[in-house]
Amino acid sequence: MYEPSSLKLRVPLDSGRFDPKRAEHSWTLPAEWYYDPDIFCLEHEAIYYKNWWYQCHISDLPEPGDYYCGEVADQGIFIIRGADRELHAFYNVCSHRAHPLLKGQGNTNLIVCPYHQWCYRPDGCFRGARGRDALKDWIPENANLKPVRLEDFGGFLFVNLDPDAAPLTPQAGKLLKDMRDYCPQFDELVRIARFDRPVAANWKTVIDNNHECYHCAVNHKSLMAVVDYEHQAEWTDDGITFSHAVRGKTLNKAAYVLEAGEAEQESLFGFLWPNLIPLFFPGPASAIMFQVIPTGPQTCTVRHDFYFAHREPDLQEQRLVDYINGVLVPEDMALCENVQKGLRSRGYRQGKFVVDRNHCEFSEHHVHLFQRFVHDALIGPVTD
């Protein structure tokens, strides 16, 4: 559990031989950054509460009163569409005695706290409560729900707990353009399924794994029969995002059946700091929002939201869902859990990046870039 008092125990942090400027010369972040409870505590204020977190999609909230409950690490929030059809986001907590207000998804024209029945409008304004006359001097400034920053990123909804945070889209515009370019029906996408999987690994261990394909040839043989990484990958960095585009292989059937004419899009694998990995696989128009949610110093939840251009997946689309959930994710999570065990070994503290920007099929420069984001958030950027 997050304990602010513990933030004093490990300042300044020791990043060892990690070089935030030069991936070719850098060692990895120290192993303890992946299991130390104090560092996990520091990450709450330095990373989780200061950055944009994906929640859901505008298609999840089509009508006035529709709401969606989510989290930013340990902070509950909800998004709701008001009577004016505008979207609003608030902390999911009653102003009276801190009981959560809503659960899951649903529709309501009046938010009523289950504890003492304090009521709020969808715009967050206090509506009424028994005994309110006793609080007449307190209510005007305190009773309304506390707002959270909300942004529509191409139809995907993000929140940020930092009221002074820079807007998301200007920091991630190239990634959004690439997503639109690679998915031919991007604006028609709707979420058809969500799958959460607990993983016995630090959230950074999982993200590190997903920012290189050095491990793919041996550990993802079926995936490598679908996408052509060798000399065919294009890697780009932009602001708080990076991505790599990969050409598909013709009519491969090793991972999932792909018949002639069914490949509406090529592969695009992206990243949006701090914890979202948008995935676009060869085949029908689709997107997978892969989010890594920290739950403890050595645990996380991996979430896969599947988006297609219609609510009911057809046979080809279901094959893609089954392949990701049944084959690819288990392969990767087993690797991550094994790495997490190895990070606790007395025989390991820091490793070395393999960096060859001309051979993206095995280069780890984007792992270094992610670790630089972490380093800069916790220690501060190197200015000299």
Secondary structure as GFF3:
##gff-version 3
##sequence-region A 1 384
A	DSSP	three_ten_helix	4	8	.	.	.	ID=ss1
A	DSSP	three_ten_helix	23	25	.	.	.	ID=ss2
A	DSSP	three_ten_helix	31	34	.	.	.	ID=ss3
A	DSSP	alpha_helix	37	46	.	.	.	ID=ss4
A	DSSP	three_ten_helix	48	50	.	.	.	ID=ss5
A	DSSP	beta_strand	53	57	.	.	.	ID=ss6
A	DSSP	three_ten_helix	58	60	.	.	.	ID=ss7
A	DSSP	beta_strand	66	72	.	.	.	ID=ss8
A	DSSP	beta_strand	75	81	.	.	.	ID=ss9
A	DSSP	beta_strand	87	91	.	.	.	ID=ss10
A	DSSP	beta_strand	105	107	.	.	.	ID=ss11
A	DSSP	beta_strand	111	112	.	.	.	ID=ss12
A	DSSP	beta_strand	119	120	.	.	.	ID=ss13
A	DSSP	beta_strand	126	128	.	.	.	ID=ss14
A	DSSP	three_ten_helix	132	135	.	.	.	ID=ss15
A	DSSP	alpha_helix	139	142	.	.	.	ID=ss16
A	DSSP	beta_strand	149	153	.	.	.	ID=ss17
A	DSSP	beta_strand	156	160	.	.	.	ID=ss18
A	DSSP	alpha_helix	168	171	.	.	.	ID=ss19
A	DSSP	alpha_helix	173	182	.	.	.	ID=ss20
A	DSSP	three_ten_helix	186	188	.	.	.	ID=ss21
A	DSSP	beta_strand	190	199	.	.	.	ID=ss22
A	DSSP	alpha_helix	203	209	.	.	.	ID=ss23
A	DSSP	alpha_helix	216	219	.	.	.	ID=ss24
A	DSSP	alpha_helix	221	224	.	.	.	ID=ss25
A	DSSP	beta_strand	227	228	.	.	.	ID=ss26
A	DSSP	beta_strand	234	238	.	.	.	ID=ss27
A	DSSP	beta_strand	241	248	.	.	.	ID=ss28
A	DSSP	beta_strand	267	272	.	.	.	ID=ss29
A	DSSP	beta_strand	276	280	.	.	.	ID=ss30
A	DSSP	beta_strand	286	296	.	.	.	ID=ss31
A	DSSP	beta_strand	299	308	.	.	.	ID=ss32
A	DSSP	alpha_helix	315	323	.	.	.	ID=ss33
A	DSSP	pi_helix	324	328	.	.	.	ID=ss34
A	DSSP	alpha_helix	329	343	.	.	.	ID=ss35
A	DSSP	alpha_helix	365	378	.	.	.	ID=ss36
###
